[in-house]
Every structure is written in structure tokens, then in C-alpha cells.
Amino acid sequence: MKMRFFQATGLRISLGIFLGICLAGALVPGVFAMPQNSPPNSASAGEERKLAGTWRGDSLCVEKGTACHDEIAVYRIAAIPGKPGYLLVTGGKVVDGKEIVMGSGEWRYDGTKHTLTVDLPRGVITLKADGDKLEGTFTLPDKTILRRITLKKLE
């Protein structure tokens, strides 16, 4: 069987090797340019563990006189085993002295910014951690701030 070769500066390269080199050369820059999830450092993992627990405080409407009502908010935060950078948050409110769960889901934790964030169909909730306080907003897709949230850790 006769194989075709390319002549390049005195080197003989088979078609398969030539194509392999070209393909690898085209893909390598893309691999290095792709964002990579770096493993959390021990400081970030420690911060995530400190967030675990029950948080309670106010979820106050920014615009008064709308359908929005001020609430006492309760957030329960737990680590997700094997999923660093994410926490399970169950959010609720207190009505007539009873806690009502409004929803639960995975929130992203950014150890650099010390923020917890979740994208919801109606907007984004972002909370900034500062010791035993979480403070932030519920922002609508049009960037209007609907609520200001201030929580204090109970445990």
C-alpha cells in the first residue's frame, strides 16, 4: 500500500500525523482558554462551613405601597457534600408565628467576594457574608431592587 507524504523543510510526514498535529495545534489554545473550576482553597471551604446553620432577619420591600410585603425571613444553609462552591439554601418566612418554606435550592458561593447568589425566574438574590451577618438584595431582571435582606446567624 502506498501512502502519501507531505514534504516540509526536508521532513517527510504522513497525512495522519500531519492532520493530528494540525488538529492538536488548533485545540490546545481552546483548552487553555476555557474557564476552569479551580478547587476551593481551605479558606474558602472554611468560610462555606461557617455559613451552615439557621439565619433569621428582615426581608423588606424597597417600594412601599406595592403588592410586596415586609417579611421576617428564615434561611437554612447546609453544605452539599462533594460540591464545593455551592450550598443548599432553604428560604422561608414567618407568618402568624409559623415558618413557611418558600423554596430550596443550590446557591453559588464566591469566596473572593464572600457572596451567596441564586438565579430565580423572577430575579437574583445576592447576599454578602460578614461574620454572623448576611446582607443583600433581591433584584428583578430589569435591575430594580425589590427587597433588601438582612439576616443574623442564630447558631
C-alpha positions, 0 to 999 in steps of 0.5 A: 500500500502506498501512502502519501507524504507531505514534504516540509523543510526536508521532513517527510510526514504522513497525512495522519500525523500531519492532520493530528498535529494540525488538529492538536495545534488548533485545540490546545489554545481552546483548552487553555482558554476555557474557564476552569473550576479551580478547587476551593482553597481551605479558606474558602471551604472554611468560610462555606462551613461557617455559613451552615446553620439557621439565619433569621432577619428582615426581608423588606420591600424597597417600594412601599405601597406595592403588592410586596410585603415586609417579611421576617425571613428564615434561611437554612444553609447546609453544605452539599457534600462533594460540591464545593462552591455551592450550598443548599439554601432553604428560604422561608418566612414567618407568618402568624408565628409559623415558618413557611418554606418558600423554596430550596435550592443550590446557591453559588458561593464566591469566596473572593467576594464572600457572596451567596447568589441564586438565579430565580425566574423572577430575579437574583438574590445576592447576599454578602457574608460578614461574620454572623451577618448576611446582607443583600438584595433581591433584584428583578431582571430589569435591575430594580431592587425589590427587597433588601435582606438582612439576616443574623446567624442564630447558631 
